[in-house]
Amino acid sequence: MMRYVIITPVYNEQQYITKTLESVVRQETLPLEWVIVNDNSTDDTENIVEKYVQSYPWIKLVSKLDENERKVGAKVVRVFYHGLDNLSVKEFDFLVKLDADLDLPLNYFSEVSNAFKSNPRIGICSGYCVIYRHCKWVEEKVARWHTMGAMKAYRYSCFNSIGGIEEVMGWDGIDDMTAMARGWETKQLQLAVKHLRPMDQASDPVDLKMRQGRSYYQRGYGLILTIIRTMSKFYISGSVLEIFILKGFIKAWIYKTPKSVDPDIARFIRKFQYQRIIKLRY
């Protein structure tokens, strides 16, 4: 099996983190090290983790105390990098960014390892999320090329070749696109992971859509592509909130918000998305 490490940013996760801890310590293939970064939690998260640290020497708890504001995307990435800086293990084959509100199947990391071993071109992979809705577990629908930011595994050589991950909203799409633009493959494995807290549950919906529109601008989508994406999301969801995606894009355009990708990656992203629209890519 390949060697791997895990980094988990945590903030007030007492309701969920025990399930995540249990699902990792019971894995068929254990990590060399698991760094859990406490991001100013005010609940019992730290105490829960400390109990596992005492029992499992490969689990490390560190704190990040220099920021109080928690923002979607960028802040989580900064906390992740704090964990990366605190890794004791320096040699490993793949690196995992893992959220603290997941229940993993016990073969999860064995299968991730097998995927990387079987195809050296796979640079990033993950399972897919299921959420409990209407008394049953249902899949959170995302594009099949997209790997889930909640439990994303990076071949370490790929992680370095794409320059790591960006401190922006939508980082978990940018890294996929950058990897593909540089010749790597991304793969969503047939591994269902229970997402105990639905994505974006704690976020203000209008602010979230505005941020999404801004991220489209930063990724170089362009106005026409953003209009198409906004309309398609409205068609699927039926929610008028989708219009705030376009508003967020236009605001970023007016204020010339700095781009988060290089021009060549932006061109790749636009081409890829237009090909998806005309059904040349899934």
C-alpha positions in Angstrom: 0.0 0.0 0.0 1.1 3.6 -0.6 2.0 5.8 2.3 -0.3 8.7 3.1 -0.9 11.5 5.6 -4.2 13.4 6.5 -4.8 17.0 7.4 -8.1 18.0 8.9 -9.2 21.6 9.7 -11.7 21.7 12.6 -14.0 24.3 13.9 -16.8 23.5 16.4 -17.2 19.9 15.2 -18.3 18.3 18.5 -21.5 17.0 16.9 -19.8 15.1 14.1 -16.1 14.6 14.8 -16.3 11.4 16.8 -17.7 9.6 13.8 -14.9 10.9 11.6 -12.3 9.9 14.2 -13.7 6.4 14.5 -14.0 5.9 10.8 -10.3 6.8 10.3 -8.8 4.8 13.2 -10.7 1.7 12.0 -9.4 2.0 8.4 -7.9 -1.1 6.7 -4.9 1.0 5.9 -3.8 3.6 8.5 -2.1 6.9 7.7 1.5 7.6 8.7 0.2 10.8 10.4 -3.0 12.7 10.9 -2.7 16.3 11.8 -5.9 17.9 13.1 -5.9 21.7 13.2 -8.1 23.3 15.8 -9.3 26.6 14.3 -10.4 28.5 17.4 -13.2 26.0 18.4 -15.4 27.2 21.2 -17.1 23.9 21.9 -15.8 20.5 23.0 -14.0 19.6 19.8 -10.5 19.9 21.3 -11.2 17.7 24.2 -12.7 15.0 22.0 -9.7 15.0 19.7 -7.3 15.0 22.7 -8.7 11.6 23.9 -7.8 10.1 20.5 -4.4 11.7 20.6 -3.7 9.8 23.8 -4.6 6.5 22.3 -3.2 6.9 18.8 0.4 8.3 18.6 0.0 9.0 14.8 -2.7 11.6 15.5 -1.5 15.1 16.2 -3.6 18.1 17.4 -2.3 21.6 16.7 -4.0 24.9 17.1 -4.3 27.9 14.9 -5.0 31.0 17.0 -4.1 34.0 14.9 -7.5 34.5 13.1 -11.1 34.6 14.4 -13.0 35.1 11.2 -13.9 31.9 9.3 -14.6 32.4 5.6 -15.7 29.9 3.0 -12.8 28.5 1.0 -9.9 30.8 1.7 -9.8 30.4 5.5 -10.1 26.6 5.3 -7.1 26.4 2.9 -5.0 28.6 5.3 -5.8 26.2 8.1 -5.0 23.3 5.9 -1.5 24.7 5.2 -1.0 25.3 8.9 -1.5 21.5 9.3 0.9 20.8 6.4 3.6 22.9 8.0 3.2 20.9 11.2 3.6 17.5 9.6 6.3 15.4 11.3 6.4 12.9 8.4 8.2 14.2 5.4 8.1 11.3 3.0 4.7 10.0 1.8 3.0 9.1 -1.5 -0.3 11.0 -1.1 -1.8 13.7 1.0 -5.5 13.9 2.1 -7.5 17.0 3.0 -10.3 15.5 5.2 -13.3 17.3 6.8 -14.4 16.5 10.3 -18.1 15.8 9.5 -17.7 12.6 7.5 -18.2 8.9 8.1 -15.9 7.0 5.8 -16.2 3.4 4.6 -13.5 1.3 6.3 -11.8 0.5 3.0 -11.7 4.1 1.9 -8.0 4.8 2.0 -7.1 1.3 0.7 -9.2 2.0 -2.4 -7.6 5.4 -2.8 -4.2 3.8 -2.6 -5.2 1.2 -5.1 -6.4 3.9 -7.5 -3.2 5.8 -7.4 -1.1 2.6 -7.8 -3.2 1.3 -10.7 -2.9 4.5 -12.7 0.2 6.7 -12.3 -1.6 9.5 -14.3 -4.3 10.0 -11.5 -3.2 13.0 -9.6 -6.3 13.7 -7.5 -9.1 11.4 -6.4 -11.9 11.1 -3.9 -15.1 9.2 -3.2 -18.5 10.9 -3.5 -20.8 12.3 -0.7 -24.2 11.0 0.4 -26.4 13.0 2.7 -29.4 11.9 4.8 -32.5 13.4 3.3 -36.1 12.3 3.4 -35.2 9.3 5.6 -32.6 7.9 3.3 -29.0 8.4 2.2 -28.9 10.2 -1.2 -26.0 11.2 -3.4 -24.8 14.8 -3.5 -24.7 15.3 -7.3 -21.6 16.7 -8.8 -19.8 16.3 -12.1 -18.0 13.0 -12.4 -14.7 14.6 -13.1 -14.9 16.6 -9.9 -13.2 15.3 -6.7 -14.8 16.3 -3.4 -13.0 18.9 -1.3 -14.3 17.2 1.8 -12.1 14.2 1.4 -9.7 15.0 -1.4 -6.5 12.9 -1.9 -3.6 14.3 -3.9 -0.7 12.3 -5.2 2.1 14.3 -3.7 4.0 14.8 -6.9 0.7 16.2 -8.5 0.1 18.5 -5.5 3.6 20.0 -6.0 3.2 20.3 -9.8 0.0 22.3 -9.6 1.5 24.6 -6.9 -0.7 23.3 -4.1 -4.2 24.7 -3.6 -5.4 28.3 -3.8 -6.8 30.3 -0.9 -10.0 31.1 -2.7 -13.6 29.9 -2.8 -13.8 27.2 -5.4 -10.3 25.9 -4.7 -11.5 22.3 -5.0 -12.5 22.9 -8.6 -9.4 25.0 -9.5 -7.1 22.2 -8.4 -8.9 19.7 -10.5 -8.8 22.0 -13.6 -5.1 22.9 -13.0 -4.2 19.2 -12.7 -6.0 18.3 -15.9 -4.4 21.2 -17.7 -1.0 19.9 -16.7 -1.6 16.4 -17.9 -3.0 14.7 -14.8 -6.2 12.8 -14.5 -8.8 13.3 -11.7 -11.0 10.5 -10.6 -14.2 10.2 -8.5 -14.1 6.7 -7.0 -17.2 4.6 -6.3 -16.9 5.1 -2.6 -19.9 6.5 -0.8 -18.9 8.8 2.1 -21.6 9.9 4.6 -21.6 13.7 4.8 -23.1 14.2 8.2 -23.6 17.9 7.7 -24.9 19.0 4.3 -22.5 21.3 2.4 -22.9 25.0 3.0 -25.5 24.4 5.7 -24.0 27.2 7.9 -23.5 29.7 5.1 -25.7 32.7 4.2 -27.3 31.6 0.9 -27.1 35.1 -0.8 -23.5 35.6 0.3 -22.6 32.1 -0.9 -24.0 32.8 -4.4 -22.2 36.1 -4.5 -19.0 34.4 -3.6 -19.6 31.8 -6.2 -20.1 34.4 -8.9 -16.9 36.1 -7.8 -15.1 32.8 -8.0 -16.3 32.4 -11.6 -14.7 35.7 -12.4 -11.5 34.8 -10.6 -11.3 31.5 -12.6 -11.7 33.4 -15.9 -15.1 32.1 -16.9 -16.1 35.2 -18.8 -19.5 36.8 -18.9 -21.2 34.6 -21.4 -20.2 31.4 -19.7 -21.3 32.8 -16.3 -24.7 33.7 -17.7 -25.0 30.1 -19.1 -24.0 28.6 -15.8 -26.4 30.8 -13.8 -29.3 29.9 -16.1 -28.5 26.2 -15.9 -28.4 26.3 -12.1 -31.7 28.2 -12.0 -33.2 25.6 -14.4 -32.1 22.8 -12.1 -32.9 24.4 -8.7 -35.7 26.8 -9.6 -34.3 29.2 -7.0 -34.2 32.9 -7.8 -31.1 33.0 -5.5 -29.1 31.8 -8.5 -29.2 35.3 -10.0 -26.8 36.4 -7.2 -24.1 34.3 -9.0 -24.3 36.7 -11.9 -24.4 39.7 -9.5 -21.3 38.5 -7.8 -19.5 38.0 -11.1 -20.4 41.5 -12.3 -19.3 43.1 -9.0 -15.9 41.3 -9.2 -15.7 42.5 -12.8 -16.4 46.1 -11.9 -13.9 46.1 -9.0 -11.3 44.2 -11.0 -10.9 41.5 -8.3 -7.6 39.7 -8.8 -7.7 36.5 -10.8 -7.0 33.2 -9.0 -5.6 31.3 -12.0 -3.0 32.0 -14.7 -4.3 32.9 -18.2 -3.4 29.5 -19.6 -5.4 27.7 -16.9 -8.3 30.2 -17.4 -8.3 29.3 -21.1 -8.4 25.6 -20.3 -11.2 26.1 -17.8 -13.4 28.0 -20.4 -12.7 25.4 -23.1 -13.4 22.6 -20.7 -16.7 24.1 -19.6 -17.9 24.9 -23.1 -17.1 21.4 -24.2 -19.2 20.1 -21.3 -22.1 22.4 -22.4 -22.1 21.0 -25.9 -21.8 17.4 -24.5 -18.3 16.7 -25.7 -17.2 16.2 -22.1 -19.1 15.0 -19.1 
